[in-house]
Amino acid sequence: MKNARLTRRSFLRQATATAATALAAPLIVPSSVLGAGGKVAPSNRITVGFIGTGRQCTFANIPGFLKEPDAQCVAVCDVDSWRMENARKTIEDGYAKAKPDGTFKGCATFRDWRDLLARKDIDAVMISTPDQWHVPMSITALRAGKDVACEKPLTRNIAEGRLLCDVVTKMKRVFRTDSEFRSNRTMHRAAQLVRNGKIGRLQRIITMLPKDPTLPAQPDMPVPEELDYEMWQGPAVRRPYTLQRVHPRHEAKGRPGWLCISDYADGMMANWGAHLNDIALWGADLDHTGPVSIEGTGKFPPKGNLWDIISEFDVTFTYANGVTLQCKSQSPAIRWEGTEGWIQVKYPNEIESEPESILSWKPGPSDVNLPYKTSEKRDFLDAVKSRGPTLYDAEAGHRNNSLAHLSLIAIALGRKLSWNPATERFIGDDEANARLKPIAWHAPWDKLEKES
């Protein structure tokens, strides 16, 4: 790998030199192009760079920022040159539509994400890479003075989640766990009804998450010329290349295979759990803590399959206030049950309740009014401006993602486990604590923990 033994100190020295070169180049957004006609002036725009330009970035994240008048998409980075060029074209075509001559140039491209972070004229980054990269990139970006929006699920283990939260606090940067569900009107409405006690005292929550597919072992293949596969693997364990391990070639719509491989992801418990468990716990006011016990069962694909993450699961978490959260494989939905009724939302926006009359309720000045933003991108940009918290901050993202990690340990051991959410350790269980994965990043990112 290029710069494979790079330490953070040498990286920062390199970053300074790279930034100086970058600033000597023409400005990314000329004032003659933007800022006229009542639009937001270039000096007031938040400049955003995108690291990882696959399916989620191209079809959700770039369009989400393009439509915000106070954001300027200025750079893209990917280890796949085809995807990077596709993202650059999407951005430049988007801005060209607003110009009289229908053309626009001004989106920089980078093959190495560290070079993008070295740009002093970039305020914030949107990280949309495979999961094994989320924490190393986020921490490096935070230390480089960038605000960060990072795709969910945030982490691969509980230790790196705690490290991320600590660095966000230490660096005093804005961080957003990127999920759009708190801006879904129906999800927001349901959570607000629960938070205001409209079903009485909350007793039980059920979240239903989709299932992942599986795939048998695949033959090794030559690495495509457009892909820097060594950098793609990054901090993960080294494996031979095969197409279904990474992502489809020369198209951005197909679902990538890495989502179903335990080297890089944790399956639907983490992926969709970051959406539905978040809303479930937001409504319960439990999104910044953890459970006190975990028990569950699960099924895995046949041993040796390439796509090997858990396929079916049924896990129950108990919180200190007695509320239980059952998370299981099923069509996506959330159900809250209380002493005086229930509310259920079937994804994306089908809501029902008992009693049905509570759906006509609206909060007053003295009620709990959960904050609402039109999108997760709007929430992030507003927080960057105000320097206040985002709706789905690093702590909530970490606590949510921890549920998947705790589930996998409980299923593997086949017994109920007791958990201390304050210390983030199992109580009286050395075998379970031994399964709390240490951070084992590939150099040079393995040095991040020591420098925190």
NUFILO-386784 format. One line per field, with one value per residue (C-alpha): residue in one letter; x, y, z; residue number from 1. Coordinates in pm, 1 decimal, decimal comma. Each point is the difference from the previous one (the first is absolute). Last residue first. Example, Ala and Ser with C-alpha at 12.3 -4.5 7.8 and 13.67 -1.06 7.14 Angstrom:
! residues 2
aa (S:A) .
px (1367,0:-137,0) .
py (-106,0:-344,0) .
pz (714,0:66,0) .
i (2:1) .
***
This chain:
! residues 452
aa (S:E:K:E:L:K:D:W:P:A:H:W:A:I:P:K:L:R:A:N:A:E:D:D:G:I:F:R:E:T:A:P:N:W:S:L:K:R:G:L:A:I:A:I:L:S:L:H:A:L:S:N:N:R:H:G:A:E:A:D:Y:L:T:P:G:R:S:K:V:A:D:L:F:D:R:K:E:S:T:K:Y:P:L:N:V:D:S:P:G:P:K:W:S:L:I:S:E:P:E:S:E:I:E:N:P:Y:K:V:Q:I:W:G:E:T:G:E:W:R:I:A:P:S:Q:S:K:C:Q:L:T:V:G:N:A:Y:T:F:T:V:D:F:E:S:I:I:D:W:L:N:G:K:P:P:F:K:G:T:G:E:I:S:V:P:G:T:H:D:L:D:A:G:W:L:A:I:D:N:L:H:A:G:W:N:A:M:M:G:D:A:Y:D:S:I:C:L:W:G:P:R:G:K:A:E:H:R:P:H:V:R:Q:L:T:Y:P:R:R:V:A:P:G:Q:W:M:E:Y:D:L:E:E:P:V:P:M:D:P:Q:A:P:L:T:P:D:K:P:L:M:T:I:I:R:Q:L:R:G:I:K:G:N:R:V:L:Q:A:A:R:H:M:T:R:N:S:R:F:E:S:D:T:R:F:V:R:K:M:K:T:V:V:D:C:L:L:R:G:E:A:I:N:R:T:L:P:K:E:C:A:V:D:K:G:A:R:L:A:T:I:S:M:P:V:H:W:Q:D:P:T:S:I:M:V:A:D:I:D:K:R:A:L:L:D:R:W:D:R:F:T:A:C:G:K:F:T:G:D:P:K:A:K:A:Y:G:D:E:I:T:K:R:A:N:E:M:R:W:S:D:V:D:C:V:A:V:C:Q:A:D:P:E:K:L:F:G:P:I:N:A:F:T:C:Q:R:G:T:G:I:F:G:V:T:I:R:N:S:P:A:V:K:G:G:A:G:L:V:S:S:P:V:I:L:P:A:A:L:A:T:A:A:T:A:T:A:Q:R:L:F:S:R:R:T:L:R:A:N:K:M) .
px (-605,4:348,4:11,9:-338,0:101,1:315,2:-182,1:-83,4:349,7:-13,8:-295,4:-255,5:-38,1:-208,3:-80,9:-311,5:-217,4:7,2:228,5:-267,1:-242,3:241,1:92,0:-362,1:-58,8:-178,0:59,6:183,5:-108,5:99,1:-322,9:-218,7:82,6:-115,7:-139,9:-8,4:-265,5:139,3:92,3:360,1:-9,2:-349,7:99,8:314,9:-185,6:-268,7:249,8:161,5:-337,1:-115,2:327,2:-104,0:-275,5:225,0:262,1:-249,7:-156,0:342,9:112,4:-301,6:-338,1:-190,0:320,9:151,8:86,8:278,4:-273,0:123,4:122,7:-316,8:-219,1:200,1:-43,5:-373,6:-52,2:190,5:-211,9:-307,5:-295,2:99,6:-210,4:64,4:-209,7:-262,3:-62,8:-314,0:-34,2:-35,0:-256,2:50,8:-253,2:-242,1:-199,6:187,7:-109,3:-353,4:96,8:24,0:183,4:226,6:76,3:271,7:107,2:296,1:307,2:7,1:-280,8:-56,3:-175,6:-142,7:-139,4:-247,0:-46,7:274,9:238,5:106,4:224,8:16,6:256,8:-3,3:217,1:-125,0:143,7:321,1:-7,1:79,8:-183,3:51,4:-98,8:-83,8:82,6:150,6:353,0:-47,9:-67,8:115,0:-166,3:147,1:-164,5:227,9:12,4:271,7:314,6:292,2:169,9:-18,7:301,8:-142,8:253,2:-223,4:-364,2:-187,8:-62,4:-303,6:-78,3:-110,6:-30,7:84,9:122,7:-1,4:62,5:-75,5:186,0:-18,5:-34,0:-300,1:-216,9:-260,3:-263,6:-93,4:368,0:48,7:-244,6:117,8:360,8:-97,1:-163,7:279,5:330,4:-170,5:-32,1:376,4:110,2:-250,6:-22,3:349,0:313,9:238,2:354,9:166,5:-346,4:-107,9:-358,2:42,1:325,3:-201,7:-103,4:-363,5:-15,0:-80,6:348,8:112,7:341,3:82,0:-228,3:131,9:253,2:-11,7:-228,3:270,6:271,9:324,5:206,8:-31,2:202,3:-155,8:-157,7:174,9:9,0:-168,9:-77,9:359,5:134,9:-270,5:95,9:-267,3:-6,3:220,0:-233,0:164,9:42,4:-247,2:-14,7:-290,2:-316,5:-115,8:-375,5:-233,8:-236,6:-292,6:-64,6:-328,7:-212,1:-42,4:-291,5:19,0:-213,1:-24,6:-140,6:-114,8:-62,4:-216,6:-317,0:-54,3:-14,0:293,0:156,9:308,9:-225,5:-193,7:325,9:151,6:-308,1:2,1:373,5:-36,6:-291,3:173,0:322,6:271,7:112,1:26,7:259,0:305,5:349,9:148,4:90,9:310,7:85,0:348,7:114,5:327,4:-22,3:-371,0:20,7:314,5:-178,0:-296,6:230,7:193,6:-324,4:-104,4:345,0:-37,2:-355,9:89,9:-41,7:-133,2:-219,3:-289,7:-76,5:154,7:220,6:-57,3:314,5:121,1:360,2:289,1:261,1:-53,1:-365,8:94,2:245,9:-262,4:-266,0:230,4:108,3:-359,0:-182,6:255,2:-113,5:-357,3:41,4:29,5:-252,2:182,1:-137,5:266,3:-9,5:173,9:216,4:224,8:290,6:34,9:203,7:-312,3:-24,0:361,6:-70,1:-284,6:242,3:-141,1:-101,5:-225,8:-78,5:-343,1:10,8:-115,1:-343,9:-189,1:-357,4:82,4:-249,5:108,3:-240,5:0,0:381,7:-8,7:-160,0:212,3:311,8:-114,1:-113,6:315,2:223,1:-197,6:38,8:369,6:40,7:-198,8:221,6:317,2:-81,4:207,5:-230,9:20,2:-228,6:44,2:-181,9:-366,0:-113,2:-257,7:-209,9:-250,0:-82,1:-111,5:349,2:46,0:-276,2:81,3:357,3:-116,8:-289,4:52,3:372,5:107,9:-212,0:99,4:373,0:194,6:219,2:143,5:-206,9:124,4:-228,2:50,2:-242,9:-118,8:18,0:302,2:-163,4:-297,9:-337,7:-227,1:-177,6:73,7:376,0:201,2:133,7:177,8:187,1:104,0:211,3:-52,7:302,4:246,5:289,1:305,4:250,1:-233,4:42,6:379,7:-5,5:-250,6:225,8:294,6:-204,1:-147,3:345,6:104,7:-331,8:54,2:351,7:-146,6:-285,0:238,2:29,9:112,8:-226,6:74,5:-129,1:-110,9) .
py (933,4:-66,0:-363,9:-70,2:150,0:-208,8:-297,1:231,3:-33,8:-297,4:-245,5:51,9:-247,6:189,2:-255,5:-206,8:-45,2:-378,5:-29,4:187,6:-286,1:-261,5:215,0:26,4:171,5:298,3:58,9:325,0:334,4:180,2:202,4:-241,4:-288,2:-316,4:-330,6:-285,8:-262,0:-312,4:-154,2:119,0:90,0:147,0:219,5:118,6:77,0:189,3:216,2:107,8:77,0:195,1:194,6:161,2:188,1:115,3:115,9:189,5:161,7:103,2:128,5:227,4:-61,8:329,5:199,0:194,3:372,6:177,4:228,0:-10,5:-360,3:-95,3:153,4:-182,1:-335,0:41,1:104,3:-308,0:-223,0:141,0:230,9:46,9:-79,4:45,7:-212,7:216,5:-137,7:170,4:335,1:204,4:-239,3:-327,5:-120,4:-286,6:-134,0:-332,5:-47,2:-78,1:-340,7:-141,3:-210,0:112,2:-10,2:146,7:-80,6:221,3:-188,2:-250,2:-132,8:220,1:-135,6:173,1:-170,6:48,0:96,2:-188,3:36,0:-182,2:157,2:-170,8:67,8:-139,7:-152,9:-339,1:-264,9:-100,9:89,6:271,2:-18,0:310,4:-28,6:286,5:-77,0:338,3:-145,5:-122,3:-355,7:-110,6:-288,5:-163,0:-195,9:-57,4:-120,4:32,5:68,3:102,4:-255,2:120,0:-189,0:-329,4:-227,3:-104,9:-14,0:325,9:112,1:-31,6:193,9:-18,5:254,0:140,3:341,4:171,0:347,3:185,2:306,2:376,7:303,1:-114,8:-90,9:278,5:-262,7:177,6:38,0:-368,2:-120,6:261,3:-115,8:-366,0:62,7:177,2:-123,8:-338,8:5,2:-39,4:-128,0:-280,3:-18,7:-136,6:51,4:148,1:-7,3:-333,1:-138,3:3,9:85,7:374,1:-76,4:-128,8:342,5:61,6:104,4:357,1:140,6:-154,7:-58,2:-310,7:-132,6:22,9:-168,1:-365,1:-95,3:93,4:-217,1:129,0:-212,9:89,6:225,0:78,8:345,8:334,2:99,5:-263,2:266,2:127,2:-339,3:-31,9:317,9:-52,0:132,3:-281,5:-267,7:-243,2:-343,3:-255,3:-257,2:-242,2:46,8:-174,0:-33,3:302,3:118,5:241,7:243,5:13,5:307,0:148,1:-11,2:210,8:-86,1:231,1:-88,0:167,9:369,6:163,9:126,3:-23,3:379,0:40,2:305,0:-191,8:-259,2:260,7:172,1:-324,2:-65,0:347,2:-11,2:-338,7:130,0:322,7:-175,3:247,6:-218,1:-280,5:163,0:-171,6:146,5:1,1:370,1:147,5:364,0:54,8:80,7:-193,6:-170,4:-74,1:-144,7:-190,1:-159,0:-104,7:-163,8:-187,5:-129,9:-130,6:-151,9:-204,0:-111,3:-172,2:41,1:354,9:271,4:-183,0:249,7:243,6:270,6:376,1:166,4:348,2:43,8:124,0:-255,4:-182,2:-45,4:-129,3:-252,5:-120,8:-30,6:-182,6:-257,2:-36,5:-52,2:-207,4:-347,3:99,6:29,0:365,9:284,1:267,6:351,7:257,6:351,9:336,4:-54,4:297,0:-134,7:-296,6:-259,6:-207,8:-60,3:-116,1:-242,6:-149,6:-124,7:-27,5:365,4:202,1:373,3:133,5:343,7:-2,9:117,7:19,1:82,5:337,8:183,5:-187,7:-170,2:-331,6:-1,5:-48,5:-343,1:-97,2:81,8:-209,1:-301,9:18,9:-12,4:-297,7:-191,8:83,5:-144,2:-309,1:-73,4:75,9:-254,2:87,9:297,5:368,6:288,5:375,1:334,1:-53,7:345,5:26,5:304,5:-53,0:-360,4:-197,1:-121,7:-131,8:-258,5:-79,7:-91,5:-208,4:-196,6:-152,0:48,4:-35,6:-304,2:-180,9:62,7:324,0:-50,8:312,4:304,6:353,6:281,1:377,4:181,7:312,4:343,9:121,6:-122,8:231,4:-167,2:86,2:334,7:33,1:-42,4:-227,2:-246,5:2,6:327,9:-77,0:-287,7:-333,0:-231,2:286,8:-22,2:-196,6:136,0:-121,1:-358,9:18,6:138,2:-265,8:-276,0:133,5:20,3:-345,2:-150,0:132,2:-119,7:-343,8:-12,3:61,7:-246,2:-273,9:-122,9:-359,5:-82,5:328,0:-150,8:-352,3) .
pz (2165,4:-133,7:110,7:-158,0:-336,1:-34,5:-155,6:-289,6:-144,8:-9,5:-20,9:272,0:282,3:254,1:265,6:-47,7:304,1:-17,4:302,9:195,4:-66,8:130,8:300,3:112,8:334,7:-152,6:-368,4:-74,1:-140,4:322,7:18,1:-197,1:236,9:-172,0:125,4:-251,4:-68,7:-163,4:-333,4:-6,7:-371,6:27,8:295,7:-180,1:-323,4:186,9:188,9:-328,1:-157,7:304,7:3,5:-329,1:180,1:282,0:-251,5:-215,5:305,3:128,3:-340,5:-44,5:-157,3:34,0:-39,3:288,2:-12,9:-185,3:-141,9:-359,5:0,8:187,5:-270,8:-266,8:175,2:54,4:-360,3:-114,7:226,3:-168,5:60,6:361,9:306,1:369,5:235,8:164,4:347,9:126,8:177,2:-319,0:-149,8:-179,4:-258,2:51,7:-297,9:6,0:361,6:-115,9:-138,5:352,0:-95,9:-278,5:-369,7:-221,7:-356,4:-89,5:-125,3:153,6:216,5:302,6:308,0:304,4:310,5:284,6:363,6:188,5:-292,1:-316,9:-266,5:-340,4:-270,5:-355,4:-271,3:-126,7:233,9:175,4:369,1:255,0:331,9:211,7:365,3:234,8:364,6:87,6:-14,2:-356,0:-116,6:-345,1:-183,3:-310,3:-280,8:-296,5:-359,7:-266,4:202,4:-222,5:-226,1:-357,6:-128,7:119,9:168,9:286,5:-100,0:63,6:360,0:225,4:317,4:359,9:275,7:340,5:113,0:338,5:142,9:-323,2:-123,6:32,2:-223,8:-206,8:299,1:-19,5:-92,8:-322,4:-83,8:87,3:-264,5:-250,6:38,5:-0,9:-337,2:-184,4:142,8:32,9:-376,7:-43,1:341,2:50,4:-379,3:-43,4:206,7:-257,9:-141,4:81,2:83,1:-363,9:-102,2:-52,2:-183,8:-297,2:-123,4:-99,7:-365,7:-97,4:-55,7:-324,4:-153,8:203,3:271,7:358,5:232,2:104,8:-288,8:-250,6:150,0:144,6:236,3:369,8:233,7:341,1:25,1:69,4:-368,1:-217,2:-261,9:24,3:-105,8:-264,3:-184,2:-264,2:-360,5:-133,5:130,9:246,5:-157,2:135,4:279,5:-36,1:207,6:318,2:26,6:23,4:272,5:14,2:287,4:188,9:71,8:350,4:242,5:313,9:301,5:299,7:341,3:318,6:-65,9:264,0:-159,9:-373,9:-38,5:237,1:-162,5:-116,6:-164,1:-197,2:-99,1:-125,5:-214,5:-153,8:-75,6:-169,5:-206,0:-98,1:-106,3:100,8:290,9:-258,8:-225,5:143,8:-6,0:347,6:22,2:160,3:71,3:141,6:351,9:-49,7:339,8:-23,2:-351,8:105,0:297,2:-212,5:-255,9:268,3:149,8:-339,9:-54,4:317,0:-80,1:-325,3:-376,2:19,9:-146,9:-158,3:-143,7:-238,9:140,9:11,7:125,8:89,0:-104,5:212,6:-110,2:329,4:-89,7:-345,0:144,6:246,8:-268,9:-240,5:258,8:129,1:-328,1:-194,0:106,1:-85,5:-376,1:-105,8:7,0:201,8:-53,1:80,8:135,8:-31,6:-307,7:-86,5:208,7:-234,7:189,6:58,2:-375,8:-9,9:284,1:-202,4:-265,7:-354,5:-3,3:-231,5:3,2:-92,2:-163,8:-358,7:-103,5:-328,9:-96,1:-155,4:220,9:312,2:241,1:-189,1:9,3:378,1:-28,4:-301,4:203,0:293,6:-200,5:-216,6:307,4:130,7:-326,6:-4,0:349,5:-87,6:-300,5:197,7:271,9:309,6:47,8:81,4:-90,8:34,7:4,0:86,2:111,2:276,9:91,0:-281,0:102,9:-305,8:-80,4:354,3:-24,0:-362,6:104,6:294,6:-143,7:-345,9:-51,4:362,9:73,9:-318,7:11,6:34,5:307,0:160,4:-95,4:60,6:117,5:-0,6:226,7:-180,2:156,2:-199,5:-320,2:56,7:53,8:-288,8:-33,6:-368,2:28,9:225,0:-254,1:-336,2:9,1:356,3:-131,8:177,8:25,7:29,8:-243,3:120,0:255,5:271,6:-114,2:6,6:354,7:99,4:-131,9:199,8:317,1:-58,5:-45,0:339,0:141,7:-150,1:142,2:345,1:-54,3:-100,5:-360,0:-28,2:-293,2:-178,3:-326,8:71,4) .
i (452:451:450:449:448:447:446:445:444:443:442:441:440:439:438:437:436:435:434:433:432:431:430:429:428:427:426:425:424:423:422:421:420:419:418:417:416:415:414:413:412:411:410:409:408:407:406:405:404:403:402:401:400:399:398:397:396:395:394:393:392:391:390:389:388:387:386:385:384:383:382:381:380:379:378:377:376:375:374:373:372:371:370:369:368:367:366:365:364:363:362:361:360:359:358:357:356:355:354:353:352:351:350:349:348:347:346:345:344:343:342:341:340:339:338:337:336:335:334:333:332:331:330:329:328:327:326:325:324:323:322:321:320:319:318:317:316:315:314:313:312:311:310:309:308:307:306:305:304:303:302:301:300:299:298:297:296:295:294:293:292:291:290:289:288:287:286:285:284:283:282:281:280:279:278:277:276:275:274:273:272:271:270:269:268:267:266:265:264:263:262:261:260:259:258:257:256:255:254:253:252:251:250:249:248:247:246:245:244:243:242:241:240:239:238:237:236:235:234:233:232:231:230:229:228:227:226:225:224:223:222:221:220:219:218:217:216:215:214:213:212:211:210:209:208:207:206:205:204:203:202:201:200:199:198:197:196:195:194:193:192:191:190:189:188:187:186:185:184:183:182:181:180:179:178:177:176:175:174:173:172:171:170:169:168:167:166:165:164:163:162:161:160:159:158:157:156:155:154:153:152:151:150:149:148:147:146:145:144:143:142:141:140:139:138:137:136:135:134:133:132:131:130:129:128:127:126:125:124:123:122:121:120:119:118:117:116:115:114:113:112:111:110:109:108:107:106:105:104:103:102:101:100:99:98:97:96:95:94:93:92:91:90:89:88:87:86:85:84:83:82:81:80:79:78:77:76:75:74:73:72:71:70:69:68:67:66:65:64:63:62:61:60:59:58:57:56:55:54:53:52:51:50:49:48:47:46:45:44:43:42:41:40:39:38:37:36:35:34:33:32:31:30:29:28:27:26:25:24:23:22:21:20:19:18:17:16:15:14:13:12:11:10:9:8:7:6:5:4:3:2:1) .
***
